[in-house]
Amino acid sequence: MFDVNYNQKISVNIQCRDADQFLRAKALTVPEKVNLDDFQFHMVEDQQSDLKKDLDLNERLRMEGSQAKYNYFLKQNLFESKSQSSLFVYQRQPSKYKPYIINNDCPSPVRKINKTPYKVLDAPKLKDDFYCQLVDWSIGNQIGVALENSVYSWNAQTGETTQLLEIEAPSYISALKWCSRNELMAVGDDNGAVRIYDINKGTILKTYENHHKRVGCLDWNGLCITSGSGDKTILMQDIRTENDCEIALYSHKQEVCGLQWNQNGSYLASGGNDNNVIIHNIRMPNQPLYVFRDHCAAIKALAWSPKQNNILCSGGGTTDKTLKFWNISNGLLQKSVDTGSQICNVKWSFNTNEIVTSHGYSLNQIVVWRMPKVERIAVLHGHSLRVLYLSLSPDGENIVTGSGDETLRFWKLFPQKCESSISSRTSLFNQINLDIR
């Protein structure tokens, strides 16, 4: 950006060493306060007959020496000109770059994603069950894993493993979820019980026994735990109260497979074995805000945009295989992408403009997608069975995946958060109406 006077003409004189060896100088009129968002420099062929009579380009460059070569290559590379004789001109044309790329304060080159896990842990008896939620990474950098009837914590910093709790066999743990506010873990079992475990005290604070079938999914909203069950219900309990159940939702007609609160805790998304995605507003929880019926398989994978509270991504099971993006401000499906495989999990990166998915039948892979066009940028293989479990590290750089092959694998996927761009960059989904409408 620079300022000049409209009436002022700037003559560009090209210094030449020899009168017989020169490129003809042109006088350019530069408009005042040229806005680089509205104008771009372009190169166009000079049609003047005198330039057509110049020597062959290679011969001219050889004669004029390094300065002319420098000018030529500068023009060719910086301004992408395809002409050999050309001038700088202003031309009002739409930018080929998206605004969020032009305004990015922290640009980065195309990065390489390591397709090999940096750590592999054995997880004996990790269940191969699509309807369970058995791995989660806490804000305190501890990974909770449910193996049959026991819950273990693996410290990602020290590498220490601790058994947190054990229930009586043949019952088994079917879901777990760390609380984001402190070191609390919610644990659900196949009998419908939900236990609240305090890792610092090493004790179970509360036990809720309101479901009649297994608890397959859990999510926290502050200190309120929300559970979904095979009995088709969603229950909410505030652990600070003595009430057994604060709110009960009966919107699904089959087992509840996935639960996810949005960032500000105002909307709850649930996915079911009835192939429906249902949105509840916390202010009117008993009446669904939307029921989306576009999937044709069970929905376990749910993720809200970390930048926009009204954008939800959902992933369908074996007979569906699609990622769908919903705008709950208007209830519209914004985009649908066929992934070619059962979608078990989806996580939205809060460091980059990307999402990551894990897949089951038949590809058993992990895929990184660039938003908002949902472009596949990396495919990772390593698990021999369905990648049923996925969780994001607290720094947003790594993921852990779990599979029925009884292993946990750790992957470095995302760069560090770019602080300078966060304050000035618009939401990663500001372009959603342009790109995935």
Secondary structure, DSSP 8 states (H G I E B T S, - for coil): -B---TT-EEE-----SBTTB-----EEE--TTB-TTT-EEEEEE---HHHHTS--HHHHHHHH-HHHHHHHHHHHHHS----SSEEEEEE----SS-HHHHT-SS---------S-SEEEE-TT----TT-B-EEE-TTSEEEEEETTEEEEEETTT--EEEEEE--TT--EEEEEE-SSSSEEEEEETTS-EEEEETTTTEEEEEE---SS-EEEEEEETTEEEEEETTS-EEEEETTSS-S-SEEE---SS-EEEEEE-TTSSEEEEEETTS-EEEEETTSTTS-SEEE---SS-EEEEEE-SS-TTEEEEEE-TTT-EEEEEETTTTEEEEEEE-SS-EEEEEE-SSSSEEEEEE-TTT--EEEEETTTTEEEEEE---SS---EEEE-TTSSEEEEE-TTSEEEEEE------HHHHHHS--TTTTHHHH--
